[in-house]
Amino acid sequence: MKTSEEKMLAVEAWRVSGMTQQEYCKTLGVKRTTFANWVSRNKRKRAVSNFVRVTATTVITPTLIDVVYPNGVIVK
C-alpha cells in the first residue's frame, strides 16, 4: 500500500499528532494492527539511526579522540 518512507512519515506524524493509534488509523484508513507493525519497525530503525558519521577533513598527525556521552560513557 505505502512505501517504507511513507510508512515512516506516517508514524512520525502520528507521534506528534497527540492522537491514539486507533484514532490516527481511522484518519489514515489503515488497520491498527498494520500500523502497530509500522511503529515497531520505526522504533528499530530509529534506534539504529541515532549514530552520526564523523569525518575528519584534515589530519596532520594521528590524534586520539574522546567521545563523551551525556550519561558519562567515554569512547576513545
All heavy atoms as a GROMACS GRO file, in nm:
protein
  604
    1MET      N    1   0.081  -0.119   0.000
    1MET     CA    2   0.000   0.000   0.000
    1MET      C    3   0.086   0.126   0.000
    1MET      O    4   0.072   0.210  -0.084
    1MET     CB    5  -0.092  -0.001   0.122
    1MET     CG    6  -0.172   0.125   0.135
    1MET     SD    7  -0.262   0.125   0.290
    1MET     CE    8  -0.299   0.296   0.299
    2LYS      N    9   0.178   0.137   0.093
    2LYS     CA   10   0.262   0.255   0.103
    2LYS      C   11   0.409   0.212   0.099
    2LYS      O   12   0.443   0.102   0.136
    2LYS     CB   13   0.235   0.330   0.234
    2LYS     CG   14   0.097   0.392   0.242
    2LYS     CD   15   0.083   0.473   0.369
    2LYS     CE   16  -0.048   0.544   0.376
    2LYS     NZ   17  -0.057   0.658   0.287
    3THR      N   18   0.493   0.303   0.056
    3THR     CA   19   0.636   0.275   0.056
    3THR      C   20   0.688   0.281   0.200
    3THR      O   21   0.621   0.334   0.289
    3THR     CB   22   0.713   0.378  -0.029
    3THR    OG1   23   0.702   0.506   0.034
    3THR    CG2   24   0.660   0.383  -0.171
    4SER      N   25   0.807   0.230   0.221
    4SER     CA   26   0.869   0.234   0.355
    4SER      C   27   0.880   0.377   0.405
    4SER      O   28   0.855   0.405   0.522
    4SER     CB   29   1.007   0.169   0.352
    4SER     OG   30   0.996   0.032   0.328
    5GLU      N   31   0.918   0.466   0.316
    5GLU     CA   32   0.932   0.607   0.355
    5GLU      C   33   0.798   0.666   0.396
    5GLU      O   34   0.789   0.738   0.495
    5GLU     CB   35   0.993   0.687   0.240
    5GLU     CG   36   1.023   0.830   0.280
    5GLU     CD   37   1.096   0.907   0.171
    5GLU    OE1   38   1.173   0.846   0.095
    5GLU    OE2   39   1.074   1.029   0.164
    6GLU      N   40   0.692   0.635   0.322
    6GLU     CA   41   0.559   0.685   0.356
    6GLU      C   42   0.513   0.632   0.491
    6GLU      O   43   0.453   0.704   0.571
    6GLU     CB   44   0.458   0.647   0.248
    6GLU     CG   45   0.476   0.722   0.118
    6GLU     CD   46   0.387   0.670   0.007
    6GLU    OE1   47   0.365   0.547  -0.001
    6GLU    OE2   48   0.339   0.753  -0.072
    7LYS      N   49   0.545   0.505   0.518
    7LYS     CA   50   0.508   0.446   0.646
    7LYS      C   51   0.581   0.516   0.760
    7LYS      O   52   0.522   0.547   0.864
    7LYS     CB   53   0.540   0.296   0.647
    7LYS     CG   54   0.452   0.216   0.553
    7LYS     CD   55   0.500   0.072   0.547
    7LYS     CE   56   0.422  -0.007   0.443
    7LYS     NZ   57   0.470  -0.146   0.431
    8MET      N   58   0.712   0.541   0.741
    8MET     CA   59   0.791   0.609   0.843
    8MET      C   60   0.737   0.750   0.868
    8MET      O   61   0.727   0.794   0.982
    8MET     CB   62   0.937   0.617   0.801
    8MET     CG   63   1.002   0.483   0.790
    8MET     SD   64   1.002   0.398   0.947
    8MET     CE   65   1.169   0.350   0.955
    9LEU      N   66   0.703   0.820   0.762
    9LEU     CA   67   0.648   0.955   0.776
    9LEU      C   68   0.514   0.952   0.849
    9LEU      O   69   0.484   1.039   0.931
    9LEU     CB   70   0.633   1.022   0.639
    9LEU     CG   71   0.764   1.058   0.569
    9LEU    CD1   72   0.736   1.108   0.428
    9LEU    CD2   73   0.840   1.164   0.649
   10ALA      N   74   0.432   0.851   0.820
   10ALA     CA   75   0.303   0.837   0.887
   10ALA      C   76   0.322   0.813   1.036
   10ALA      O   77   0.251   0.871   1.119
   10ALA     CB   78   0.222   0.723   0.824
   11VAL      N   79   0.418   0.731   1.072
   11VAL     CA   80   0.446   0.703   1.214
   11VAL      C   81   0.494   0.830   1.284
   11VAL      O   82   0.450   0.863   1.394
   11VAL     CB   83   0.547   0.588   1.230
   11VAL    CG1   84   0.592   0.575   1.374
   11VAL    CG2   85   0.486   0.456   1.182
   12GLU      N   86   0.584   0.903   1.219
   12GLU     CA   87   0.634   1.027   1.279
   12GLU      C   88   0.522   1.129   1.294
   12GLU      O   89   0.514   1.199   1.395
   12GLU     CB   90   0.749   1.085   1.196
   12GLU     CG   91   0.876   1.001   1.197
   12GLU     CD   92   0.932   0.977   1.336
   12GLU    OE1   93   0.925   1.067   1.422
   12GLU    OE2   94   0.983   0.866   1.360
   13ALA      N   95   0.434   1.138   1.196
   13ALA     CA   96   0.319   1.229   1.204
   13ALA      C   97   0.227   1.189   1.318
   13ALA      O   98   0.175   1.275   1.390
   13ALA     CB   99   0.244   1.231   1.071
   14TRP      N  100   0.207   1.059   1.337
   14TRP     CA  101   0.123   1.012   1.448
   14TRP      C  102   0.185   1.050   1.582
   14TRP      O  103   0.115   1.095   1.673
   14TRP     CB  104   0.104   0.860   1.441
   14TRP     CG  105   0.058   0.802   1.570
   14TRP    CD1  106  -0.066   0.816   1.626
   14TRP    CD2  107   0.135   0.726   1.662
   14TRP    NE1  108  -0.071   0.751   1.747
   14TRP    CE2  109   0.052   0.695   1.773
   14TRP    CE3  110   0.265   0.679   1.663
   14TRP    CZ2  111   0.096   0.621   1.881
   14TRP    CZ3  112   0.309   0.605   1.770
   14TRP    CH2  113   0.225   0.576   1.878
   15ARG      N  114   0.317   1.035   1.595
   15ARG     CA  115   0.386   1.066   1.721
   15ARG      C  116   0.359   1.209   1.766
   15ARG      O  117   0.346   1.235   1.885
   15ARG     CB  118   0.536   1.044   1.709
   15ARG     CG  119   0.576   0.899   1.700
   15ARG     CD  120   0.729   0.886   1.703
   15ARG     NE  121   0.775   0.757   1.659
   15ARG     CZ  122   0.766   0.645   1.728
   15ARG    NH1  123   0.713   0.645   1.846
   15ARG    NH2  124   0.812   0.531   1.678
   16VAL      N  125   0.354   1.303   1.674
   16VAL     CA  126   0.334   1.443   1.710
   16VAL      C  127   0.187   1.485   1.707
   16VAL      O  128   0.154   1.596   1.745
   16VAL     CB  129   0.418   1.538   1.620
   16VAL    CG1  130   0.565   1.512   1.638
   16VAL    CG2  131   0.376   1.527   1.476
   17SER      N  132   0.099   1.395   1.662
   17SER     CA  133  -0.042   1.430   1.646
   17SER      C  134  -0.120   1.440   1.777
   17SER      O  135  -0.221   1.509   1.784
   17SER     CB  136  -0.112   1.328   1.555
   17SER     OG  137  -0.131   1.205   1.626
   18GLY      N  138  -0.075   1.368   1.878
   18GLY     CA  139  -0.149   1.366   2.004
   18GLY      C  140  -0.266   1.269   2.001
   18GLY      O  141  -0.340   1.257   2.099
   19MET      N  142  -0.286   1.199   1.891
   19MET     CA  143  -0.395   1.102   1.877
   19MET      C  144  -0.351   0.965   1.928
   19MET      O  145  -0.232   0.935   1.932
   19MET     CB  146  -0.436   1.085   1.731
   19MET     CG  147  -0.495   1.204   1.666
   19MET     SD  148  -0.537   1.156   1.495
   19MET     CE  149  -0.597   1.310   1.431
   20THR      N  150  -0.450   0.884   1.962
   20THR     CA  151  -0.421   0.744   1.990
   20THR      C  152  -0.395   0.675   1.856
   20THR      O  153  -0.430   0.728   1.750
   20THR     CB  154  -0.539   0.673   2.059
   20THR    OG1  155  -0.650   0.670   1.968
   20THR    CG2  156  -0.577   0.743   2.189
   21GLN      N  157  -0.335   0.557   1.861
   21GLN     CA  158  -0.315   0.483   1.736
   21GLN      C  159  -0.448   0.455   1.669
   21GLN      O  160  -0.460   0.466   1.547
   21GLN     CB  161  -0.241   0.352   1.762
   21GLN     CG  162  -0.093   0.367   1.778
   21GLN     CD  163  -0.020   0.233   1.779
   21GLN    OE1  164  -0.072   0.131   1.736
   21GLN    NE2  165   0.102   0.235   1.828
   22GLN      N  166  -0.548   0.419   1.748
   22GLN     CA  167  -0.680   0.387   1.693
   22GLN      C  168  -0.738   0.507   1.618
   22GLN      O  169  -0.787   0.493   1.506
   22GLN     CB  170  -0.775   0.344   1.805
   22GLN     CG  171  -0.905   0.285   1.756
   22GLN     CD  172  -0.886   0.150   1.686
   22GLN    OE1  173  -0.803   0.071   1.727
   22GLN    NE2  174  -0.962   0.126   1.581
   23GLU      N  175  -0.732   0.626   1.678
   23GLU     CA  176  -0.784   0.747   1.614
   23GLU      C  177  -0.708   0.778   1.486
   23GLU      O  178  -0.768   0.808   1.382
   23GLU     CB  179  -0.773   0.866   1.710
   23GLU     CG  180  -0.861   0.858   1.832
   23GLU     CD  181  -0.826   0.962   1.936
   23GLU    OE1  182  -0.710   1.009   1.940
   23GLU    OE2  183  -0.915   0.995   2.016
   24TYR      N  184  -0.577   0.769   1.493
   24TYR     CA  185  -0.494   0.802   1.377
   24TYR      C  186  -0.517   0.704   1.264
   24TYR      O  187  -0.524   0.744   1.147
   24TYR     CB  188  -0.346   0.805   1.417
   24TYR     CG  189  -0.258   0.863   1.310
   24TYR    CD1  190  -0.254   1.000   1.286
   24TYR    CD2  191  -0.180   0.780   1.230
   24TYR    CE1  192  -0.175   1.053   1.186
   24TYR    CE2  193  -0.100   0.833   1.130
   24TYR     CZ  194  -0.097   0.969   1.109
   24TYR     OH  195  -0.019   1.022   1.010
   25CYS      N  196  -0.533   0.577   1.297
   25CYS     CA  197  -0.557   0.475   1.194
   25CYS      C  198  -0.687   0.500   1.120
   25CYS      O  199  -0.696   0.476   1.000
   25CYS     CB  200  -0.555   0.336   1.256
   25CYS     SG  201  -0.390   0.286   1.307
   26LYS      N  202  -0.789   0.547   1.191
   26LYS     CA  203  -0.917   0.580   1.126
   26LYS      C  204  -0.898   0.690   1.023
   26LYS      O  205  -0.952   0.683   0.913
   26LYS     CB  206  -1.021   0.621   1.229
   26LYS     CG  207  -1.077   0.505   1.307
   26LYS     CD  208  -1.182   0.552   1.406
   26LYS     CE  209  -1.230   0.435   1.491
   26LYS     NZ  210  -1.328   0.477   1.592
   27THR      N  211  -0.820   0.793   1.058
   27THR     CA  212  -0.798   0.903   0.963
   27THR      C  213  -0.712   0.859   0.845
   27THR      O  214  -0.726   0.910   0.736
   27THR     CB  215  -0.730   1.024   1.031
   27THR    OG1  216  -0.599   0.988   1.074
   27THR    CG2  217  -0.811   1.075   1.148
   28LEU      N  218  -0.625   0.761   0.871
   28LEU     CA  219  -0.534   0.712   0.768
   28LEU      C  220  -0.598   0.603   0.681
   28LEU      O  221  -0.554   0.578   0.569
   28LEU     CB  222  -0.407   0.658   0.835
   28LEU     CG  223  -0.279   0.649   0.756
   28LEU    CD1  224  -0.238   0.785   0.701
   28LEU    CD2  225  -0.168   0.594   0.843
   29GLY      N  226  -0.699   0.537   0.737
   29GLY     CA  227  -0.764   0.428   0.665
   29GLY      C  228  -0.683   0.299   0.667
   29GLY      O  229  -0.680   0.225   0.570
   30VAL      N  230  -0.614   0.275   0.780
   30VAL     CA  231  -0.528   0.158   0.795
   30VAL      C  232  -0.570   0.083   0.921
   30VAL      O  233  -0.609   0.144   1.020
   30VAL     CB  234  -0.379   0.203   0.807
   30VAL    CG1  235  -0.287   0.086   0.835
   30VAL    CG2  236  -0.335   0.276   0.684
   31LYS      N  237  -0.561  -0.050   0.918
   31LYS     CA  238  -0.590  -0.129   1.036
   31LYS      C  239  -0.489  -0.098   1.146
   31LYS      O  240  -0.371  -0.076   1.117
   31LYS     CB  241  -0.584  -0.279   1.005
   31LYS     CG  242  -0.694  -0.328   0.916
   31LYS     CD  243  -0.680  -0.478   0.895
   31LYS     CE  244  -0.788  -0.529   0.802
   31LYS     NZ  245  -0.775  -0.674   0.781
   32ARG      N  246  -0.535  -0.098   1.271
   32ARG     CA  247  -0.447  -0.065   1.382
   32ARG      C  248  -0.332  -0.165   1.394
   32ARG      O  249  -0.219  -0.128   1.424
   32ARG     CB  250  -0.523  -0.056   1.514
   32ARG     CG  251  -0.442   0.025   1.617
   32ARG     CD  252  -0.474  -0.010   1.759
   32ARG     NE  253  -0.454  -0.149   1.793
   32ARG     CZ  254  -0.334  -0.206   1.818
   32ARG    NH1  255  -0.224  -0.137   1.807
   32ARG    NH2  256  -0.325  -0.333   1.851
   33THR      N  257  -0.359  -0.293   1.370
   33THR     CA  258  -0.252  -0.394   1.379
   33THR      C  259  -0.144  -0.370   1.274
   33THR      O  260  -0.026  -0.389   1.301
   33THR     CB  261  -0.310  -0.536   1.366
   33THR    OG1  262  -0.387  -0.545   1.246
   33THR    CG2  263  -0.396  -0.571   1.486
   34THR      N  264  -0.185  -0.329   1.155
   34THR     CA  265  -0.089  -0.297   1.049
   34THR      C  266  -0.004  -0.178   1.092
   34THR      O  267   0.120  -0.180   1.080
   34THR     CB  268  -0.162  -0.264   0.917
   34THR    OG1  269  -0.237  -0.379   0.877
   34THR    CG2  270  -0.065  -0.225   0.807
   35PHE      N  271  -0.071  -0.076   1.144
   35PHE     CA  272   0.000   0.044   1.187
   35PHE      C  273   0.095   0.013   1.303
   35PHE      O  274   0.206   0.065   1.310
   35PHE     CB  275  -0.099   0.154   1.227
   35PHE     CG  276  -0.032   0.286   1.253
   35PHE    CD1  277   0.014   0.363   1.148
   35PHE    CD2  278  -0.016   0.332   1.382
   35PHE    CE1  279   0.076   0.485   1.172
   35PHE    CE2  280   0.046   0.454   1.407
   35PHE     CZ  281   0.091   0.530   1.302
   36ALA      N  282   0.054  -0.076   1.393
   36ALA     CA  283   0.139  -0.116   1.506
   36ALA      C  284   0.268  -0.180   1.454
   36ALA      O  285   0.375  -0.160   1.512
   36ALA     CB  286   0.064  -0.211   1.599
   37ASN      N  287   0.259  -0.255   1.346
   37ASN     CA  288   0.380  -0.313   1.284
   37ASN      C  289   0.471  -0.203   1.230
   37ASN      O  290   0.593  -0.211   1.243
   37ASN     CB  291   0.343  -0.409   1.171
   37ASN     CG  292   0.287  -0.539   1.222
   37ASN    OD1  293   0.318  -0.582   1.332
   37ASN    ND2  294   0.202  -0.601   1.143
   38TRP      N  295   0.412  -0.100   1.170
   38TRP     CA  296   0.491   0.013   1.120
   38TRP      C  297   0.564   0.081   1.235
   38TRP      O  298   0.681   0.115   1.224
   38TRP     CB  299   0.403   0.116   1.051
   38TRP     CG  300   0.331   0.071   0.928
   38TRP    CD1  301   0.336  -0.051   0.868
   38TRP    CD2  302   0.240   0.149   0.851
   38TRP    NE1  303   0.253  -0.054   0.759
   38TRP    CE2  304   0.193   0.068   0.746
   38TRP    CE3  305   0.191   0.278   0.860
   38TRP    CZ2  306   0.102   0.114   0.650
   38TRP    CZ3  307   0.101   0.324   0.765
   38TRP    CH2  308   0.057   0.242   0.661
   39VAL      N  309   0.493   0.099   1.347
   39VAL     CA  310   0.552   0.165   1.464
   39VAL      C  311   0.669   0.082   1.516
   39VAL      O  312   0.775   0.135   1.548
   39VAL     CB  313   0.446   0.187   1.575
   39VAL    CG1  314   0.511   0.236   1.704
   39VAL    CG2  315   0.340   0.286   1.527
   40SER      N  316   0.651  -0.049   1.521
   40SER     CA  317   0.756  -0.138   1.569
   40SER      C  318   0.880  -0.129   1.481
   40SER      O  319   0.993  -0.118   1.530
   40SER     CB  320   0.704  -0.282   1.573
   40SER     OG  321   0.805  -0.370   1.612
   41ARG      N  322   0.861  -0.132   1.351
   41ARG     CA  323   0.974  -0.121   1.258
   41ARG      C  324   1.042   0.016   1.270
   41ARG      O  325   1.163   0.028   1.264
   41ARG     CB  326   0.927  -0.142   1.114
   41ARG     CG  327   0.894  -0.285   1.084
   41ARG     CD  328   0.865  -0.305   0.936
   41ARG     NE  329   0.806  -0.435   0.916
   41ARG     CZ  330   0.683  -0.454   0.870
   41ARG    NH1  331   0.607  -0.353   0.837
   41ARG    NH2  332   0.635  -0.576   0.855
   42ASN      N  333   0.960   0.120   1.289
   42ASN     CA  334   1.012   0.255   1.303
   42ASN      C  335   1.101   0.266   1.426
   42ASN      O  336   1.206   0.328   1.422
   42ASN     CB  337   0.895   0.354   1.310
   42ASN     CG  338   0.942   0.497   1.319
   42ASN    OD1  339   0.966   0.548   1.429
   42ASN    ND2  340   0.954   0.562   1.205
   43LYS      N  341   1.062   0.202   1.536
   43LYS     CA  342   1.142   0.205   1.659
   43LYS      C  343   1.278   0.143   1.635
   43LYS      O  344   1.380   0.195   1.678
   43LYS     CB  345   1.070   0.131   1.772
   43LYS     CG  346   0.960   0.207   1.836
   43LYS     CD  347   0.898   0.127   1.949
   43LYS     CE  348   0.778   0.198   2.007
   43LYS     NZ  349   0.711   0.117   2.109
   44ARG      N  350   1.280   0.030   1.566
   44ARG     CA  351   1.407  -0.038   1.539
   44ARG      C  352   1.497   0.047   1.450
   44ARG      O  353   1.616   0.058   1.474
   44ARG     CB  354   1.383  -0.174   1.474
   44ARG     CG  355   1.342  -0.279   1.576
   44ARG     CD  356   1.321  -0.412   1.510
   44ARG     NE  357   1.178  -0.417   1.476
   44ARG     CZ  358   1.126  -0.491   1.381
   44ARG    NH1  359   1.202  -0.569   1.309
   44ARG    NH2  360   0.997  -0.489   1.358
   45LYS      N  361   1.440   0.110   1.348
   45LYS     CA  362   1.520   0.192   1.258
   45LYS      C  363   1.569   0.318   1.327
   45LYS      O  364   1.680   0.363   1.302
   45LYS     CB  365   1.440   0.228   1.133
   45LYS     CG  366   1.424   0.110   1.040
   45LYS     CD  367   1.362   0.148   0.910
   45LYS     CE  368   1.353   0.026   0.820
   45LYS     NZ  369   1.300   0.056   0.690
   46ARG      N  370   1.488   0.374   1.416
   46ARG     CA  371   1.530   0.494   1.489
   46ARG      C  372   1.645   0.460   1.583
   46ARG      O  373   1.736   0.540   1.600
   46ARG     CB  374   1.414   0.551   1.570
   46ARG     CG  375   1.311   0.620   1.483
   46ARG     CD  376   1.196   0.669   1.563
   46ARG     NE  377   1.238   0.783   1.644
   46ARG     CZ  378   1.159   0.849   1.723
   46ARG    NH1  379   1.034   0.813   1.736
   46ARG    NH2  380   1.202   0.952   1.793
   47ALA      N  381   1.642   0.343   1.643
   47ALA     CA  382   1.749   0.303   1.735
   47ALA      C  383   1.881   0.291   1.660
   47ALA      O  384   1.985   0.330   1.711
   47ALA     CB  385   1.714   0.171   1.803
   48VAL      N  386   1.878   0.240   1.540
   48VAL     CA  387   1.999   0.224   1.460
   48VAL      C  388   2.046   0.358   1.406
   48VAL      O  389   2.165   0.384   1.397
   48VAL     CB  390   1.974   0.125   1.343
   48VAL    CG1  391   2.091   0.124   1.247
   48VAL    CG2  392   1.947  -0.014   1.397
   49SER      N  393   1.954   0.447   1.374
   49SER     CA  394   1.991   0.572   1.308
   49SER      C  395   2.034   0.682   1.404
   49SER      O  396   2.048   0.796   1.363
   49SER     CB  397   1.875   0.620   1.221
   49SER     OG  398   1.765   0.656   1.303
   50ASN      N  399   2.055   0.652   1.531
   50ASN     CA  400   2.098   0.754   1.625
   50ASN      C  401   2.246   0.786   1.613
   50ASN      O  402   2.295   0.877   1.676
   50ASN     CB  403   2.067   0.711   1.769
   50ASN     CG  404   1.920   0.722   1.800
   50ASN    OD1  405   1.849   0.798   1.738
   50ASN    ND2  406   1.874   0.644   1.894
   51PHE      N  407   2.319   0.712   1.531
   51PHE     CA  408   2.460   0.738   1.512
   51PHE      C  409   2.480   0.844   1.404
   51PHE      O  410   2.406   0.852   1.308
   51PHE     CB  411   2.535   0.610   1.471
   51PHE     CG  412   2.546   0.512   1.583
   51PHE    CD1  413   2.456   0.407   1.596
   51PHE    CD2  414   2.646   0.526   1.678
   51PHE    CE1  415   2.466   0.318   1.701
   51PHE    CE2  416   2.657   0.437   1.783
   51PHE     CZ  417   2.567   0.332   1.794
   52VAL      N  418   2.583   0.924   1.422
   52VAL     CA  419   2.616   1.028   1.326
   52VAL      C  420   2.757   1.003   1.277
   52VAL      O  421   2.849   0.983   1.357
   52VAL     CB  422   2.608   1.168   1.392
   52VAL    CG1  423   2.650   1.276   1.294
   52VAL    CG2  424   2.469   1.194   1.446
   53ARG      N  425   2.775   1.002   1.146
   53ARG     CA  426   2.907   0.979   1.090
   53ARG      C  427   2.991   1.105   1.108
   53ARG      O  428   2.947   1.216   1.081
   53ARG     CB  429   2.898   0.945   0.941
   53ARG     CG  430   3.034   0.919   0.877
   53ARG     CD  431   3.022   0.881   0.731
   53ARG     NE  432   2.954   0.754   0.715
   53ARG     CZ  433   3.012   0.634   0.726
   53ARG    NH1  434   3.140   0.626   0.754
   53ARG    NH2  435   2.942   0.525   0.709
   54VAL      N  436   3.113   1.087   1.155
   54VAL     CA  437   3.207   1.197   1.173
   54VAL      C  438   3.326   1.170   1.082
   54VAL      O  439   3.385   1.063   1.086
   54VAL     CB  440   3.255   1.206   1.320
   54VAL    CG1  441   3.358   1.317   1.335
   54VAL    CG2  442   3.137   1.226   1.412
   55THR      N  443   3.359   1.268   0.999
   55THR     CA  444   3.470   1.252   0.906
   55THR      C  445   3.568   1.366   0.928
   55THR      O  446   3.530   1.483   0.930
   55THR     CB  447   3.419   1.257   0.760
   55THR    OG1  448   3.317   1.159   0.744
   55THR    CG2  449   3.531   1.230   0.662
   56ALA      N  450   3.695   1.330   0.944
   56ALA     CA  451   3.799   1.432   0.959
   56ALA      C  452   3.842   1.476   0.820
   56ALA      O  453   3.873   1.394   0.734
   56ALA     CB  454   3.918   1.375   1.036
   57THR      N  455   3.841   1.606   0.798
   57THR     CA  456   3.879   1.656   0.666
   57THR      C  457   4.030   1.670   0.652
   57THR      O  458   4.086   1.647   0.547
   57THR     CB  459   3.812   1.792   0.639
   57THR    OG1  460   3.846   1.883   0.744
   57THR    CG2  461   3.663   1.777   0.629
   58THR      N  462   4.098   1.708   0.761
   58THR     CA  463   4.243   1.723   0.757
   58THR      C  464   4.301   1.669   0.887
   58THR      O  465   4.258   1.708   0.996
   58THR     CB  466   4.283   1.871   0.745
   58THR    OG1  467   4.220   1.927   0.631
   58THR    CG2  468   4.433   1.886   0.731
   59VAL      N  469   4.396   1.579   0.876
   59VAL     CA  470   4.464   1.526   0.993
   59VAL      C  471   4.613   1.543   0.970
   59VAL      O  472   4.669   1.487   0.876
   59VAL     CB  473   4.428   1.378   1.016
   59VAL    CG1  474   4.506   1.324   1.135
   59VAL    CG2  475   4.279   1.361   1.036
   60ILE      N  476   4.676   1.620   1.057
   60ILE     CA  477   4.819   1.645   1.043
   60ILE      C  478   4.898   1.531   1.107
   60ILE      O  479   4.991   1.477   1.051
   60ILE     CB  480   4.859   1.780   1.104
   60ILE    CG1  481   4.788   1.891   1.027
   60ILE    CG2  482   5.010   1.801   1.103
   60ILE    CD1  483   4.798   2.027   1.088
   61THR      N  484   4.859   1.494   1.228
   61THR     CA  485   4.924   1.384   1.298
   61THR      C  486   4.814   1.296   1.355
   61THR      O  487   4.702   1.342   1.380
   61THR     CB  488   5.012   1.434   1.414
   61THR    OG1  489   4.931   1.508   1.504
   61THR    CG2  490   5.126   1.521   1.365
   62PRO      N  491   4.844   1.169   1.376
   62PRO     CA  492   4.744   1.082   1.436
   62PRO      C  493   4.698   1.139   1.572
   62PRO      O  494   4.780   1.184   1.652
   62PRO     CB  495   4.816   0.949   1.455
   62PRO     CG  496   4.928   0.953   1.356
   62PRO     CD  497   4.967   1.098   1.345
   63THR      N  498   4.571   1.141   1.592
   63THR     CA  499   4.515   1.201   1.712
   63THR      C  500   4.413   1.107   1.775
   63THR      O  501   4.337   1.042   1.704
   63THR     CB  502   4.443   1.334   1.676
   63THR    OG1  503   4.534   1.417   1.606
   63THR    CG2  504   4.394   1.405   1.798
   64LEU      N  505   4.415   1.101   1.907
   64LEU     CA  506   4.312   1.025   1.977
   64LEU      C  507   4.195   1.118   2.004
   64LEU      O  508   4.213   1.235   2.037
   64LEU     CB  509   4.366   0.971   2.110
   64LEU     CG  510   4.475   0.867   2.099
   64LEU    CD1  511   4.522   0.826   2.239
   64LEU    CD2  512   4.424   0.744   2.026
   65ILE      N  513   4.077   1.066   1.990
   65ILE     CA  514   3.956   1.144   2.012
   65ILE      C  515   3.873   1.076   2.119
   65ILE      O  516   3.852   0.955   2.114
   65ILE     CB  517   3.873   1.157   1.882
   65ILE    CG1  518   3.955   1.229   1.775
   65ILE    CG2  519   3.742   1.228   1.908
   65ILE    CD1  520   3.888   1.232   1.639
   66ASP      N  521   3.827   1.153   2.216
   66ASP     CA  522   3.735   1.102   2.318
   66ASP      C  523   3.595   1.152   2.284
   66ASP      O  524   3.575   1.271   2.259
   66ASP     CB  525   3.772   1.153   2.457
   66ASP     CG  526   3.903   1.095   2.508
   66ASP    OD1  527   3.955   1.004   2.444
   66ASP    OD2  528   3.949   1.142   2.613
   67VAL      N  529   3.500   1.061   2.282
   67VAL     CA  530   3.359   1.096   2.266
   67VAL      C  531   3.295   1.072   2.401
   67VAL      O  532   3.296   0.961   2.452
   67VAL     CB  533   3.290   1.012   2.157
   67VAL    CG1  534   3.143   1.048   2.147
   67VAL    CG2  535   3.360   1.029   2.023
   68VAL      N  536   3.238   1.178   2.460
   68VAL     CA  537   3.179   1.169   2.593
   68VAL      C  538   3.027   1.186   2.578
   68VAL      O  539   2.979   1.287   2.528
   68VAL     CB  540   3.235   1.278   2.687
   68VAL    CG1  541   3.174   1.263   2.826
   68VAL    CG2  542   3.386   1.271   2.693
   69TYR      N  543   2.953   1.084   2.619
   69TYR     CA  544   2.807   1.086   2.612
   69TYR      C  545   2.750   1.151   2.736
   69TYR      O  546   2.815   1.153   2.842
   69TYR     CB  547   2.754   0.942   2.598
   69TYR     CG  548   2.783   0.882   2.462
   69TYR    CD1  549   2.899   0.808   2.440
   69TYR    CD2  550   2.695   0.898   2.357
   69TYR    CE1  551   2.926   0.754   2.316
   69TYR    CE2  552   2.721   0.845   2.233
   69TYR     CZ  553   2.837   0.773   2.213
   69TYR     OH  554   2.863   0.720   2.091
   70PRO      N  555   2.627   1.202   2.729
   70PRO     CA  556   2.564   1.266   2.844
   70PRO      C  557   2.555   1.177   2.967
   70PRO      O  558   2.556   1.225   3.080
   70PRO     CB  559   2.424   1.303   2.794
   70PRO     CG  560   2.438   1.314   2.647
   70PRO     CD  561   2.543   1.214   2.609
   71ASN      N  562   2.548   1.045   2.947
   71ASN     CA  563   2.537   0.954   3.061
   71ASN      C  564   2.673   0.920   3.122
   71ASN      O  565   2.683   0.838   3.211
   71ASN     CB  566   2.463   0.826   3.022
   71ASN     CG  567   2.540   0.742   2.920
   71ASN    OD1  568   2.646   0.782   2.874
   71ASN    ND2  569   2.484   0.628   2.885
   72GLY      N  570   2.780   0.984   3.073
   72GLY     CA  571   2.913   0.964   3.129
   72GLY      C  572   2.998   0.860   3.058
   72GLY      O  573   3.117   0.845   3.088
   73VAL      N  574   2.944   0.787   2.964
   73VAL     CA  575   3.021   0.687   2.890
   73VAL      C  576   3.122   0.759   2.800
   73VAL      O  577   3.090   0.856   2.733
   73VAL     CB  578   2.927   0.598   2.804
   73VAL    CG1  579   3.007   0.508   2.711
   73VAL    CG2  580   2.835   0.518   2.892
   74ILE      N  581   3.245   0.709   2.801
   74ILE     CA  582   3.351   0.768   2.719
   74ILE      C  583   3.401   0.663   2.621
   74ILE      O  584   3.432   0.551   2.657
   74ILE     CB  585   3.469   0.815   2.808
   74ILE    CG1  586   3.422   0.920   2.908
   74ILE    CG2  587   3.583   0.870   2.721
   74ILE    CD1  588   3.527   0.960   3.010
   75VAL      N  589   3.408   0.704   2.494
   75VAL     CA  590   3.460   0.617   2.388
   75VAL      C  591   3.588   0.683   2.339
   75VAL      O  592   3.589   0.799   2.304
   75VAL     CB  593   3.359   0.602   2.273
   75VAL    CG1  594   3.417   0.517   2.161
   75VAL    CG2  595   3.229   0.544   2.323
   76LYS      N  596   3.696   0.606   2.336
   76LYS     CA  597   3.825   0.661   2.291
   76LYS      C  598   3.859   0.608   2.155
   76LYS      O  599   3.834   0.498   2.121
   76LYS     CB  600   3.934   0.623   2.390
   76LYS     CG  601   3.914   0.688   2.524
   76LYS     CD  602   4.032   0.661   2.614
   76LYS     CE  603   4.010   0.730   2.746
   76LYS     NZ  604   4.103   0.834   2.773
   0.00000   0.00000   0.00000
